[in-house]
């Protein structure tokens, strides 16, 4: 067994590997970019080494630098995690040449399955069913357009060299094919360094079901059942579960046999996942991921096995710990990916500091895999995942309840998250009865992605009390100009020499404003909220929540104040309020002309607009890349571009004015 391994990754997967390695008595080596110097995986590892600047291409994708670091640290093996170099055959070969064990399959298998087009050809020869499509070598635009026409629209454009939704586009009509192909190629080149594409017939209501396989050097191959990963946004998984609901024993056996055959066809060793789409009575091979999957915890929860430990043992030359007949499935597990993103803004990644990050208590039935702590920053450079939350139950219904309850206990402030969306999905009637496919979120967008709801009275009361308490605390702070710390004039409970008084607090909630008038009498606050009076008492709970008694009804809410912004977090929702400071100078809103601003920090990839050129509503004006995903800035209406403020290659900050735009009829 290895004495020391290096983890060539970051975030939650690096932390996940470190935990298992340390439990096995193996010393761990972390690597980190300049942006990750204070990251959790660096703190957890036994040793940590810097490997470059924040952009992944200058650090986590630097093969030579990582190999040199492994040599310097004396690591006998490298675990690649997932993403970055985990499916890079050149990295596996570099490890072999340096006499360092790569904890994963050999370069030949990575190359065979990592090239999605070649993998489909290989699977076709092995008799594994394929989706109708094109995976040939010719990659010129006219040829691909002709193949798309042959397959029949809608078609799916996919990056041949990668996955994770990057370099993937659904095209409904021939008129949109050329633009979609160009965008997919750029995104694939950025994410994988390879812009080759394959085409598939786009199935309208498929489910995404994958089989976890494992193989050792002795030629033994087993499967560890399936996972259903159909709940997706932007072709990326959001909720995964095992086993797949409604999958018959016969179908499970057929898909598992096909997955094992796929692994044998390439002489596979280690952990791998064979992905299928299922529609009606048919299933089709999509691709094989030659690494550990993000969603592997649900398999661990239903089998009781540690897949990272299996990876390490197999890489060290041990046989598979169990044979197929010894691997049993028990209960049901569901995982939710908690992201820093804004679902109401087409799932744009969110960046910022985690001003508050409080998690539910974990147990044997509720697991959290994370790579961040309170106070950490989510940056533009890497995937914006905050955590994976995984729940187990004797049956699917109990697992769903436990997961929804756990997510409800999260308290996150400082940036937008998808927590509330995840809870809506878990509690949606169609999802609860397993009536779903990969288009579930889009189909139910009206209920899953509603406009922000008005803050309830309890949220306004909690925000007001937090503000009043902060003012009282500030008043108790030592004041060099005062010699009497007990003077009644220092009090902030509205005490007055000649009678009662009050304090008015105004909150802005979206486009609405709420007036809260606060009175204090005999150790209790009385709040008039939008004209309706309530008696309020509160205390601090152990997790930092406010335990609020509002009209004798107790609720628990997290409250975080950052300047004038207040975030109120409950088990069923999150509300963001702005304190309207009566002493602040009011400023007029900028209304002269249109302003198209950057929705997030990123890099300008394409400028499609020119000053003085008329445009129509929806016309693409600029393409920005952030976190390896492209986002198109479109014209908000008919009008004229007055000025373009950035060029391709420029980096932009969130909120930066990209383009000055004059709506039709407003041109100078």
N, C-alpha and C positions, 0 to 999 in steps of 0.2 A: 504493500500500500504506500501511497505517496506521503512524504513528510511535509511537503509545502506545495501549494498550488497558487497560481495567479489568476485572478478573475479579470478578464479583458472586457469589462463592461462597467456600468454605473447604475444608480437608481435602485429600484426595488429588486430587480433580478440579481444584482450584485449582492445586496443584503441577504437575499434568499439563499444564494449559494454559500455565502460566508457562514450562515447559521448551521447548515448541514455539515460543512467541512469542519467547523470547530467542534461540533458534536461528535464527529468521527475522530477527533484528535489531530486534525490536519491544520497546520499553520496556513494563514491566508495572506495574500498580497493583493492590495488594491492599487489601481491606477486612477489618476484623476487629471482632468483638464483644469485650466486656470479658473473656470467658472465653478468647479466642483471642489475646490480646496477645502471647504468646510462641510462637505456633504456627509450624510449619514454613513454611506458605505466606507468612506475613508476613516471615520471614527470607529467603525466596527472591526475593521481588519487588523491583523497583527502588525502589518507593515503597509505603507502606502508610498507611491512614487508619482511625481508629476510627469506628464507625458506631452504637454503642449498647450496650445491656446484653446479657447472655448469652442470654436467651430469643430465639429466632429472630424472633418477631413484633416484637421491639423492636430488631432489627438487620438480619439478612439478608433479612427480608421488608419492610423499610421502603423502599418505592419512592422516595419523595421524597428521602430521605436519600442513597440510592445515586446518584440522578441528580445531586444537588447535589455529591456527592463527585467524580463523573466530570467535571463542569464545573470544579470547583476544581483538579483534577489535570491538566486539559487532555487528557483521554482522548478520542480520536476514536470509539472503539467500546467496547462492553461485551460480554464473553462471559459468559453466565449459568451455564455448567457444566451440572449436572443437579440436580434437586430445587429447593427454594426457589422462585425466580422464573423458572426456565427455561421453564416452560410457562404463563406468566402473560401473557395478551394485553394486559392493562392496562400491564404493565411494558414490553412491546414498543412500545406506543403512546406511553408516556411518553418512551422513548428517541427515538422519531421526532420527537415534538414539541420535544424539546430539541436536535435536530439531531445526535444521537449515533447511530451505527450499532449496531443490535442484531444480534449475530452468531448468527443463527438465522432461522427462517421469519417471515413477516409475521404481524401480529396476526390477520388474517382466517383464515389457515390454522391458527394456534394455537387460535383460538376454535372453528373447525369441527371440528377433531380432538380438542381438549382436552375438549370436552363429549362424553363417551363415548356418550350416548344419541343426540345429533344426528349424531355420526360414523357410528353404525350405520345411521341412516336414509339418510345420504348414500351409504354403501357399498352399501346395498341397491339404491339407484337405479343405482349404477355396476355392478351385477351381481356384486359380491364376495360370496361365500357367508357367511352369518351363522349363529351358533348360535341355535336356537329360544329366544325370550325376550321380554322387555318392555323398551322404552326410550322410553316415552311421557312426556307432561308431567304427568299426574295422579300426585301423590305422597302422597296421604293413605293412612293405614295400611290401612283396609278395602279400598281399590282394589288396593294392592300385594299384600295377602294373597290377594285373588281371582285376581289374575294369576299368583301363585305356584301356586295350585291348578290353574289352567288349564294352565300349563306342565308341571306334574307334578313331584313331589319325587323326588330331592333337587334343590334349586335353589341357585344362587349369587347372593348379594346383593353388588353392587359399587357403589362410589362412582362417580357419573357424572363427577365433576370431577377425578379423580386416579388414581393407581396405586400401585405399590410394595407391594401387599398391605394398604394402609391402607384402612379402611372396607369390608373384604371379609369375608363370612361364608358358610360352607357350612351349609345348613339341611336336615336329613334328614326332619323331620316337621312338619306344620302347627302342632303344639303349641309348637314352639320358634321359630316365625317372628317373632312380635311382639317378643320379647326380643332376638333377633338383629338385627332391623331397627333397634331403638332404639340398640343398642350401635354398629352400623355407622354410623348417622347421626351420633352423637356423635363418633366417631373421625374421620369425614370432615370434619365441621365444624371440628374442631380442626386437622386437617392441611391442609385446602384452603380453609376458609372457605365451604364449600358442602356441604349435606347431602343433595342429590338422589341418588337411587339408581336403578339399573337391575337387572333380573333376567335370569338366564340359566339354561337347563337345565344342571345340573351333570353333566358327562361323567365317567365313573368311572375310565377309564384313558387319559387323553389325554397327548400330548406337546406341549410348548410350543416352537414353532419360529417364529423371527422373521426378517424380511428387512431388511437394511440398505439404505436407498436414499439417493441424493444427487441434488440438482437445482440448477440455476443460474438466473440471471435471463433467460437466452436460451431457456428452455423445455426444455433438455436434462435428461433424467432417466435415471439408471442405477441398477442394483442392485449390491451388493458381496457377493452370496451370502447364505447364511443362517447363523443360530446356533441351536443347540439349548439351551434354558434350562429343561429339564424337572426338574432336581434342585432342589427347593425345600423350604423349611420355612416354615410359616405364610404361605404364598402368596408368599414372597419368594425370589428366586433365590439359589442358593448356589454351584453349579458351572455354567459355561457352556462350550460348545465349538463350534468351526466346522471343517469343515462338519458338518451334522447327520448322525450315523451312520445308514446304511441308507436315506437319502433317495435315491430314484432320480432320474436326470437328467430324466425326464418330470415328476415331481412338483416338482422344483426349478424347472423352467421355468414350470410352471403357477402356483406360488406367487409367483415373482418377477414374472411378468406381472401378477398381481393386485395386488402391492405397488406396482408402477410405475403401474398404473391408479389406485390409491388416491391416490398423490401428484399425478398429473395432475388428478384430480377437484377438488382444492382449490388448484391453482396453487402447489404447494409449492416452496420454495426452501431449500436447506441440507441438513443431515443429519437424517434421520428413520428411524424403525423401525416397520415394520408387523408386528404380532404376530398369530399364528395359533395355534389349537390343532388338533392332528392326531390323529384316531382312526380306525383302519382305513384305508379308502381315501379318506376325506373330510378336508378341512381347512376351518376356519371363521375368519373375521376376529374378532379380539378387540378390538383398539384400535390406534391409531397414536400413538407417542410422538414429539412434535415437538421433539426435543432429541437430544443425544448420549447414548447409553446407557452405564450403568456398565460393561457387558461389551464395549464397543467394541474393547478391545485384542486380542481373539481374531481379529476381522476384520482388524485391522492386521497381525497376525502371519502370516495366510495370504495376504494380498495384498501385503505390503511397503509399504503406504501409511500416511501420517499423516493421520488423519481430522480432527484439530484444525487442521492446516495447510489442508486442503481447506475447512473451515468458514471460516477467516479469509480465504482467497483468494476464495471465492464471495461472502462478505459485502462484500469490497472491490470487487466487480463483475467479477472474473475469470471466464472460462468454466470449466467442469469440466476439470481437468487431463487426464483420460483419457476416451475413449469406451468404450461397453460392450465392444466387441471387444478392447480393449486391457487390460481388467482380468482378470487371471489368478489362479487359485486354486492354491496350492502347499502341500502337506503338511497338517498338522492342528494345531490349537491348542486348549488347554484352560485355563480360568481358574477359580481357587478364591477365594472371598471369605473372608478371614480376619477374623473378628469377635471382639470382646470380648463374649462371651455364654456362658451355661451351658447346653449342650445337655441335660444331665441334669435341668435344672429348667425344662423346656419352653421352652428357648432364651431365658430371661430375659436382657436386656442386663446386662452387667457394667460397673461403674464403678470407677475407681481409678487409681493411678499405674503406669506401665510401668516397674517397677523394673529389669527386664532386657528388652532388645529387641535381639537379635542375629539378623541375616538371612543367608540364603545368598548366596554370590557370584552376581552376575548375569552374563549373557552374551547373545549374540545369540539364544539358544534359551531363556533363562530371564529373565523380566522381572518387576520388582516396581514397582507403583504404590502409593505410600503418602503419608500426610500427617502422620505422627507419628514421633517419635524416642524413644529411651530417655530416661526421666525425664518425658515428657509425661503429662498426665492425660487419661483418657477420662471425659467428664462425662455427666450425665443430659440435657444440652440437645440433643445432636446424635446422628446415626447412629453406632453404635459400631464402625464398620469400622476395622481396623488396617491392612490392606493388601489389594491384589489381587495374586495370584501367578499368572503366566501362563507356560505352557511350550509350546514348539513342537517338533514331531517330523516326520520324514518320513511317518510313519503314526500312527494313533491310539494304538496300543500304546506306541510310544516316547514320545509326548507325555505319556501317563498316567504312565509310569515316571519321566520327568524331573520332572513336577510333584510326585509323591509324594515323591521324593527331596529336592526343594527345600523342601517343607513340613517334612520331617523335620529339616532343618538349622535351622529356626527355634527360638530360645530366648526364651520369653516368661514373665515372672514378674510378679506384682503383681495380676493379675486372671485370671479364667477366660476361656478362648478355645475356639473350635470346631476348633482345629488337628487334634486327634486324630480327631474325627469326619470331617473332610475326607479324612484319609489312609485311614480305614476305607472310605469311599465309593469312593475311587480304586482300592482293592485288592479291592473286593467282586467276586466272580466274575460276578454278574449285570450289574453296571455295566461290567465289562471286556468283556463280549460284547454290550454295548449293549441289554440287556434291561431297560428302565426306562421310567417315565412319571412324571407329576408326583406320584404317591403313593409314590415309591420309598422315601423316608426313613421314612415312617410304616409302610409294609409290612414293611420290614426293620429295624424299631426294635430288635428283640431283639439283633441282631448289631451294628448301628451305634451303638446307645445303651446299651451294657451298664452294669451298676453299676460304680462305680470298682473297678479291680483292686488287689489287694494289692501293695504296693511290693516289687519283686524285691530279692534280696540285693545286687545292684550298686548300686541306689538307696540302700539303707540304708548301705552302705559309703561311698558318695560323700558322703552327708549327714553321716556321722560324721567323716570326714576333714576336711570343710569346717569343722565345729565345732571340731575339735582344732586345725586351723591358725589359726582365729580366736583361740582361747585362747592359742596360742603367740605370735601377733602382738601380742596385748594385753599379754602378759608382757614382750615386748621393748620396749614403749613406755617412755619415760623416766618414772621414779618419783621425785618430789622427796624422798621419805623414804629413798631408797637411794643410796649413793655408789658402789656397785660394780655396774656394768651387766653384769659377767661372772660374777656370783655364781651358783653352781649352784642356789641356792634360787629363782632366777628362771625356771628351765627348766620347760617344760611337756611334756616327753617322758617323764614318769613316772620320771625319775632319782631314786633314793633312796640314802641313804648306806649302808644296811644290806641292800640287796637289791632284787629286782624287785617291781613293784607294777602296778596297772592302774587304769583309769577305766571306770566303768559309765555308759552312755548309754542312756536310754530314749526311744523314739520312739512317738508315737501316730499310727497310720495308720487313720483312720476310727474304727471301734469297737475295733480291735485295738491292742495294744501290743507293741513289739519291744525286746528287750534286746540291746544291743551292748556287749561287754566288750573294751576296747582295751588292747593291750600294745604296747610299743615296744622293739625289740631290733635293734642293729646297723643303723641307718638304715632300718628297715622296720617297718611296723605289722603286728600280728597282731590280727585281729578275730574274736571269737567272736560270731557272729550267730545269735541264737536257739539257742545251744548248739552250733553248727557252726563250727569254726575255719577261718580262711582267712588266707593271707599276702597283704598288700596293699601296693602301691606306686603312687604317683601323681605326676603332673606337670601343670603348666598348659599347655594348648594355646594357639595364637595367638589363637583366638576367645574365650578365657576359659573354655572347657570344662575339666573334669578328664579327663585321659587316665589311666584307671584300669586297673591290672593286678591282677586278682582271680583268684587261683589260676592265674596265667599266661595268663589270657584278657583281652585288652585291649578296653575299651569307652570311649566318650567321652560324658560326661554334663555338662550345665550344672547348676550349683548356685547358688541365690540364697538367702541367709538374711536374713530381716527379723524382728528380734526372735526370738521362739521358733518362728516359722513358717519352714520350709525348703521350697523348691520344687526338685525334681529333674527335669530335662528331658532326654529322650533322643530318638533318632530315631523311636522307636516308641511313646512315651508320656510322660505327665507325671504326677508324683506329688507330693502335698502332705503333708508330715509336720510334726508338732508336737513340739518338744523339751520333754520333761517335766523341768523344772528341779527337781532335788532340794532346792534351797534355797528354792524358792518356797512360800509358804503355800498349802495346798490349800483350796479353797472348795467348799462344798456346792452342788450344782446346784439351781436353783430348780425345785421340783416342785409348788408350791401352785397348783392350778388350771391351766387351759390358757392359752397365750399365742399369739395370732395376730399375727405381726410382719410388717413391710413387707419384701418380698423385695429391694427396691431403693429408691433415692431416687425420689420422684415426687409427684404431686398427687392428692389424693382427689377423684374425679369424682362418685361416688355413694355414699351410705350407705344400705344396704338393710336393715340390722339395727336393732333397738331393744332396749334393755336390758329383761330380764325376759321376752323372747319366746322360746318353744321353737323350735328349728330342727332340721332333718333333715340328715344327712350329705350334703354336696354343695350345700346351699343357698347361693346367692350372698349374701355379707354386705356386701361393700364392693368398689368398683371404683376402681383406681388407674391413672393414666396416667403413663407414663414413655417418653420418646423417641417421643411421638406414637402409642404403642400402648397399648391398654387391657389390664389384667390384673385378673382377678376373684379376690378372696379368698373362698374357700368354707369352709363349716363342715367341720371334719375328722371329725366324727361327730355322732350325735344328742346334743342337749344344750340348754343355755340360754345366751343372751348375757347376761353379767353387767354389762358396761360397754363403751361405745363411746367411744374416746378422741379421735377426730378428727371434724371436720365436712367436708362438701363444700367444696372450695376450699382446704383446708389442705394445706401441703407437709409431707411426712414424710421422715425420714432412713431409710436402710437399717437394719433391725433394730428400728425403733420399734414398741412394742406398740400395735397398732391396736385390738384388741378383746380383752377378757377373756372367756374362754369356759369354761364348766363342762360337762364331759361328763355324759351321762345317768347318774344315780345319785350324782353328786358335788355336786349343787346344795346350796347352804347352806340 
